[in-house]
Amino acid sequence: MSNMASAVSNSSALSVYLRAKSDLPLRVTESHLSVWAREIGPEWVVIGIETACGDPIFISQESPHPVFSAIQGEGAWEPKLVAPSLKAFRDCLVVFRRFASGRSSPVNLEANPPTLEELAQFFQAIRQLTNGDEEALGFWAVQVEVDLDSYKG
């Protein structure tokens, strides 16, 4: 299995693409992915796991392929929008990667905390890419560990 991407079949209609098994976080297994795929239904494809809370990221098979996340282990799945389309999700990841540059560990983050200007630029770009959707903005705020209720940007 390569370190790039591999396909794991969960059913005849659903494939999940992820990095090599050895790259999965210890608490997430292929069995988790299989359960998530079964629980969210055939109209969705699990495409990843967000690392802040370990929740699945999944995409609608309907165009324009909006991207969602949902808290796992809470009974019923309540999808929360992450990005309005797969393209917007990719663009949000580019913005996130640029923002996270030089902050890949707690030590690096402590040495290089984001400035208020960097936070404002990040949230402005995410708002634009997600059409101002508050759920989506909330998802990305969790990823950069910012409490939107106390953020004054």
N, C-alpha and C positions, 0 to 999 in steps of 0.2 A: 504494500500500500504506500502510495507516495505522500509526501508532505504537502502537496497541493490540495487537490480535492478528490474525493471518492464518493461514489453513489452508494447509498444504503437503501435497499428496497424495503418498504414497510407494507406495501400492498401492491396489487397489480396496477393500480391507478396512481400511485404516489411514490415519488422518490425524494429523498432528502440528501442534499449535498453538504458535506462537511469536510473538515480537515481530517488528517489521519487519526485513527483511534487514539494513538498515543498523545495527540494534541488536545483531546477533549478534557475539560476541567474534571478533576477527580470525582466530583459529585454528579456529573452528567454522563450517562452511558447511552449506548445505542438503544437499550431497553426504554429509557426515558423518551427518546425520540420516537420510538414506536408507539408508546402510550399516547404521547402528545398528538401524533398523527391520527390515531384512532379517535381521540377525544374531540379534536377540532373538526373532523369530518373531511370528506373527499374534495370539498370545494377549496380547500386550503393546502398549501405546501409549506412545511417547516423549512426555513432557509438558514436558521442560525439560532444562537443563544446569546442573549445580552448578558454581559458579565457582571453588571452591577447587582442584579438580583437573581440571575440564573434562569430567567424566564425565556420561553421560546419566542422567536421572531418568525412570523409566517406571512405568506403572501396569498392574496386572492388569485384564483386562476382566471377570474374575469378581468378583462381589460378595463381600466389602465393598470391593473395589478397593484392595488393599494397594499401597503405593508402594515402589519399590526403586531402587537405583542399582547400578552395576557398573563396575569398572575397565575402561576400554577399552584395546585393544591388548595384552591379556594372553592371547590365544587364546580358550579357552572362557569364556563368560559365567558368572559366579557372582553371581547377584543377592544383594544385601545389603539387608535391610529398612531403610527410612527411616521409614515410618509404617504402622500396621496397616490404615488405611483412608484414603480420600480426605479425609474429614472430619477425621481426626486429622492428616493432612498439612497441611491448611489451618490448623488450630489451632496446629500446630508453627510454621508460617510466621508467624502472628500473634505468638507468643512470641518467635521469632527477630527479627522486625522491631522489637518493643519493646526487646529486649536491644541490638540494633545501633543504636538511635537515638542520634545524636550521635557515632557511630563509623564513618562512611561512608567514611573514607579513612585511610591510615596516619597522617597528621598528626593527624586528629581522634581516632584511637584512642590515639595517644601522649599527647595532651592530656587524654583522658578514658578511661583504662583501666578495665576492669570491676573492681569490688571483689569480694572473696571472697563477700560477701553476695549481690551480683548474680549471680555465677556459680552459687552454691548455689540461688538462686531459679530461674534458667534451667534448670539440670539437674533440679531437682525437678519443674518443669512438664513438661519433655520426658519424664522417666521416667513421669510419670502418663499423658501422652498416648499414649505408645508401650507402655504396659503393662509397663514395666521392661525392655524388650528391649535387650540389650547392643549388638547390631549397630546398632540405630537410634540409641542413645545415642552410639555411636562416630561415626556419620555427622554428627550435630549438633555433636559436639565438634570435628570437623575444620572445620566451618563457622565456629566461633567461635575457631579456632586454639588449642585447649586439648588438651594431652596428658593423656588420662584416666589413664594409668599414674602420672603424677606429681601429678595433681590430688588434693587431700586433702579434697574436699567431701563 
